[in-house]
């Protein structure tokens, strides 16, 4: 019985001890080395006797940082990755909420650690890994583990401006890995190419697939994403077979026509999540890498991946991809504004709610917010059953597939009409020259602002392209050309900043 992700690591180390598990531009670690270093680090963490409390991992993105995560778990704790480039004020707010049992930091972060107001023990990663392992205490901790113990805490942006710490259990990751095995059949020969920051849940496949499947993960040097032609060559040199990237990374390569210089020869799995994947750029990838499995994975941090759609047909550039159907051991409810359930075949939109083994435990040190979003299933009055209200509006298409429309807070009412800003953005695929776009609503003036990058176009060109797809009441009132879209730390378009600057 698998009770924790450490069971995966112990098994992988016994089967593939000399194979490479994780590597970056400077170092590589075999499964045997990962196990040994994590257990040594875990022995020191265990000495804190801080069962299930968080350990902050404040390190440069690297293979070593992943071992730091696993060391915290061996020590009976959960881990919380922190971005070393995070503004000091935001970091202070997170640390106040987190109140960590300890901080693991890397060589090079000494000065930042000295400047933090920390009241907990701090450990340099490189020194932790030199400690003597204590098998007795480590096995005692593993024996106490349950799958519902916390694995990690990730802080995401909160609507109030205060970051929220999502607590994710071992069960969530175990469930996802078992589903990946059933759906895609990864093997030890696979190589995952990591793009996402390790403090962003999109990176979880890169962290945990090696432990489950005996494959390896290479952390791609971030500067290569600025030079996509070199990035494609890197994927071939390293024989990368699987990527799970945010759409922005895939779009950058498509917009710069990088696959025309060199086509990735070994890619079998192209997964994406985090925001809507534009069809224009996806179709570009499908032309050059036609035999890969393309999967649109959906899920907020609070549910990890909860629905998916394996792209199985052709789409026009101005269409929208489905988010598909639930993953294994997950179920969903689509509830309208009166709490009535919308089923496949029904018309209308509703809020997507999720239940099953993929739900986070809640928000760390924030019971009020936890109660607001992790609620009793309103369709079940008979026994306790939690669901998570995503705040995302969806509907079913004629094939019974889930279609994402927009956030509830991005759905607007204008001139008496209910409008999804995401529908306007999707229609931009019909306008030649637009690379990316985002819509923002100014309620005081009842104006829709349309921001875009790519070629600078005349208003009449933009209006003509969009009017072929949109009714009059959905047409933007103002078009704003930008050299680059503002982005948050997870690579998503920062609509909040657009609104602050232009509304």
URURSUL-V438910 format. One record per backbone hydrogen bond with DSSP energy under -0.5 kcal/mol. CO is the residue of the C=O (numbers start at 0). NH is the residue of the N-H. If there is no record, write none. Layout:
CO;NH
CO;NH
//
This chain:
0;2
3;6
3;7
4;8
5;9
6;10
7;11
8;12
9;13
10;14
11;15
12;16
15;18
15;30
16;31
18;30
20;216
21;28
22;218
26;23
28;20
28;21
29;33
30;34
31;35
32;36
33;37
34;38
35;39
36;40
37;41
38;42
39;43
40;44
41;45
42;46
44;47
45;48
49;52
52;77
53;100
53;101
54;79
55;57
55;103
56;58
56;81
57;105
61;65
62;66
63;67
64;68
65;69
66;70
67;71
68;72
69;73
70;74
71;76
72;75
75;51
77;54
78;152
79;56
81;58
81;83
82;85
86;90
87;91
88;92
89;93
90;94
91;95
92;96
93;97
94;98
100;120
101;55
102;104
102;122
103;57
104;124
105;108
108;112
109;113
110;114
112;115
115;117
120;102
122;104
123;126
123;127
124;128
126;129
127;130
132;134
133;137
134;138
135;139
136;140
137;141
138;142
139;143
140;143
140;144
141;144
145;148
146;170
148;169
150;78
151;167
153;155
153;165
155;163
157;160
160;162
163;155
163;165
164;363
165;153
165;167
166;360
166;361
167;150
167;151
168;172
169;173
170;174
171;175
172;176
173;177
174;178
175;179
176;180
177;181
178;182
179;183
179;184
180;184
186;189
189;215
190;240
190;241
191;193
191;217
192;243
193;219
196;199
199;202
200;203
201;204
202;205
202;206
203;207
204;208
207;211
208;212
208;214
209;213
215;191
216;22
217;193
217;219
220;223
221;224
222;225
223;226
223;230
226;229
226;230
227;231
228;232
229;233
230;234
231;235
232;236
233;237
234;239
235;238
240;267
240;268
241;192
242;270
244;272
245;248
245;249
246;250
247;251
248;252
249;253
250;254
251;255
252;257
253;256
256;259
257;260
257;261
267;292
268;242
268;270
269;294
270;244
271;296
275;277
277;281
278;282
279;283
280;284
281;285
282;286
283;287
284;288
288;291
291;293
292;269
293;310
294;271
294;296
295;308
297;305
297;306
299;302
299;303
301;359
303;305
305;326
306;297
307;324
308;295
308;310
315;318
316;279
323;401
324;307
326;329
328;356
330;354
332;334
332;352
333;341
334;350
335;338
339;335
340;342
342;345
349;393
350;334
350;352
351;389
352;332
353;387
354;330
355;358
361;166
362;365
365;369
366;370
367;371
368;372
369;373
372;374
372;388
374;386
376;379
384;376
386;374
386;388
387;353
387;389
390;407
391;351
392;404
392;405
393;349
394;402
396;399
400;396
401;322
401;323
402;394
405;392
406;409
406;410
407;410
409;411
409;420
411;418
413;416
416;413
416;418
418;411
418;420
419;422
419;423
420;424
421;425
422;426
423;427
424;427
425;428
426;429
427;430
429;431
430;433
432;454
435;452
437;450
439;448
440;442
441;444
441;445
441;446
446;441
446;448
447;476
447;477
448;439
448;450
449;479
450;437
451;481
452;434
452;435
454;456
457;461
458;462
459;463
460;464
461;465
462;466
463;467
465;468
465;469
470;473
471;474
477;449
478;480
479;451
485;493
487;490
491;487
492;494
493;497
494;498
495;499
496;500
497;501
498;502
//
